[in-house]
Amino acid sequence: MTTQKTAKLTLADGREHTLPVTVGSENEHALDIRALRNDTGYITLDTGYMNTGATTSAITYLDGEQGILRYRGYPIEELAEKSTFVETSYLLIHGRLPTQAELSEFSRKLTYHSMIHEGMRHFFEGFPDRSHPMAVLSAMVTSLSAYYPDCLDRDAPMDLHVTRIMSKVRTIAAFSYKKTIGQPIMYPRNALSYCANFLHMMFAVPAEPYEPDPVVVKAVNQLLILHADHEQNCSTSTVRLVGSSGANVYAAVAAGILALWGPLHGGANQAVIEMLEMIANPNGPYKGDHKKFINEVKDKKSNTRLMGFGHRVYKNYDPRAKILKAMADEVLDHLGVKDPMLDMAKAMEEVALKDDYFVSKKLYPNVDFYSGILYRAIGIPTEMFTVMFALGRIPGWLAHWKEMVEDPSQKIGRPRQIYTGPTVRHYVPIDQRTGG
Ligand code: CMC
């Protein structure tokens, strides 16, 4: 990272201000405006942070024009093919691939911390039957801070909390699913790997033995790796913002889970399947006619979006969607599942990628377009899809939180604004007000 280049800004009154230029390791350029307000009285205005770099970061590199995604320098394609979720999590959090001894120790800790306090297990009884699992997950992650109060001391060692969150979120996710279907919860089995243990807690029942299918275990590993980080997206920025106030790591991660829930972010995977089911419904408005739906999307007045398409950063095919599309074919084939939603999704992609509306706006399938079809085939219910996204994103959130708190130049996140309300006016007693 260098700051030798500069840029010149000429203000409306003719004053000139010199801005240092920060250049990243992949030659990304930023105007450093940190002295701008002090020197000129101006701030910058960037609704939705379309052009604002909130931080420098050494975790993930994303080139949206080229469709490139790398964690700590490693291409996502290589990690998805060769790594495991646990190894990739270590990479994200610690900055390098682990040695065998380091990986074994990290896995051992994740196994060892997989149980949740029995007191917390009773919390599940208190939620209404139809609770959305994201509501349960966020509440449970916040509650963990009550069981580990030393997290409130920012000088206490944090590695243990990082391990606890990664391990217990998986247990909480599975327990919340068991609650919704009225089955007894299944405790983790220490002999199983991280993803196999998750499948065991989700799908085993006490009445009979359960052995996770190795192809499904690999698919879950790949799905979680593909979701593990995506630099300064909405939920990760939320984790950083909440963490910047000194709030504990459980609070910061719970806030990230809530930001992820929205349908424009992680909630899109649920929205995609709901959209496909609505189009396919013989009694619904489209009766299987996906072209009719796409025409409606193109009509601005309809306010309808093709869910799972488009991205703030990718203006090319999302590399994660490319991997997921191929995986969907392989995994459904292995499981002998014939899902008409996969055929419809592919048909819609084909129509959209030839249509000027989508081409001119550079709208391509994103990570959420095919992931739901895979989750369905594995047996994960639609309402759990965003929980799966959260499970995958945990190491990314933790890596960003760690990077932030270890940075001595870190400051509380506090954007400014341009005020557009009334100028000063004076209080009028209620009997003298005319309304309006
Ligand atoms: N369907 C139809 N039109 C779209 C879509 C879509 N999915 N996405 C963007 N557009 C249009 C939009 O109407 C706008 O048109 P115009 O310039 O004529 O006003 C233009 O493309 C730019 O859209 P935008 O909303 O200004 O772009 P953004 O960068 O603010 O939004 C997005 C990015 C992901 C929120 C958006 O593409 C979207 O709503 N997609 C559907 C939801 C979705 O799949 N979200 C998951 C994102 S990937 C997972 C994650 O990281 O969270």
Residues whose N, C-alpha, C, O or C-beta is under 5 A from the ligand:
A	BS01	CMC	N233 P263 L264 H265 G266 A268 V297 T304 R305 L306 M307 G308 F309 G310 H311 R312 K361 N366 V367 D368
